[in-house]
Amino acid sequence: MKPIFMIGTQRSGSNLLRLMLNQLPAIAAPHPPHILQRIMPLVPDYGDLAAPENFSRLVDDICRMVELNPVPWEGVTLDRKDVASRCREKSLVAIHGAVYDIYAEARKAKTWCCKSLANINFVPQIEAYFDKPQYIYLFRDGRDVAVSFRKAVVGEKHFYHIAREWGATQRLALKIGSEIEPSRFLKVRYEDIIGEPEKMANMLCDFFGVAYRKSMLEYHQAEEAKRTASASELWLNVTRPVMKNNSRKFLLEAGERDVRIFESVAGDVLDALGYDRVYVRKGEELRFTDAEIADFNAENARLKEELRKLVDPADLMRRDLQAGLLKEIQARNAGHRPRVAGDGQLLASKKEVQDVSGTANPFKAGQH
């Protein structure tokens, strides 16, 4: 299968877009267990994946991660031997492809879409394994993204921190888009989806070479939307029709100081994506002292803690199932160092993980 990867930043309408695509018989778009984002940093501690016991352990862990997903993959059974046999190489990316292939086959779909936006950090590995995968770069006005993160149980909470992360991700996405042929890379603006949903749905279908279906705009009535909404307060909006006025919310819900901070940190990206600045003109960006940044850090931590206390305990419990698995994996691998090919290879693997999961740009021309 030629897969589809959605890339960008959370709180940008990715569940809306996923559910629209999931209405197409040709595309299976399950709720993502975030396989690469969560497991890639842990891969070095599995040791040499050419050793059957190490690879089998990784396969089982990925299958368990999928099985604990807050939004279940209905109708899918993951046979560990079947998953392993589908892998063309012994790698995490191969296992990711295998479990998604199984889901698509269960849905009788021709391909699948992975909505884990953090896959943007693993494009070199994706390009190396899959045959000409396609990408949807979904983006939204970063100031509205910041307003949304302020209310969400996930992510940063101070506009300074959100702007830094949002800006870095969009810069990376724009770079990737400049280095991948246009037939495989589609830029989708959230404001266009909610403003002209039928036009955008048709554009998506044209890009993927499938027939448009009116049901794409009726995504909110699908069982998958109901299961998603019931899994977390984060996703309640997916059972509603397209919210056409869900933009420029920062003008009412964010203070001027917060917006000035955001436009100072990520104003260049707002410019590049065609969003007008409100307060800070180009060249007049604020500069922050170490003391101010320390205050931002403290406020960010305080806001996170306050919000966590307000979250539905059942919501947290569903999320903690996967978090508990990750802790189990870390503890197990720390106490049982799997067989490795050699210290040099293990150190190289750790550096590779650091490169793709850190702040450095992992996508370089010529590596795909």
Secondary structure, 3 states (H helix, E strand, C coil): CCCEEEEECCCCCHHHHHHHHHCCCCEECCCCCCHHHHHHHHHHHHCCCCCHHHHHHHHHHHHHHHHCCCCCCCCCCCCHHHHHHCCCCCCHHHHHHHHHHHHHHHCCCCEEEECCHHHHHHHHHHHHHCCCCEEEEEECCHHHHHHHHHHCCCCCCCHHHHHHHHHHHHHHHHHHHHHCCHHHEEEEEHHHHHHCHHHHHHHHHHHHCCCCCHHHHHHHHCHHHHHHHHHCHHHHHHHCCCCCCCCCCHHHHCCHHHHHHHHHHHHHHHHHCCCCCCCCCCCCCCCCCHHHHHHHHHHHHHHHHHHHHHCCHHHHHHHHHHHHHHHHHHHHHHHCCCCCCCHHHHHHHHHHHHHHHCCCCCCCCCCC
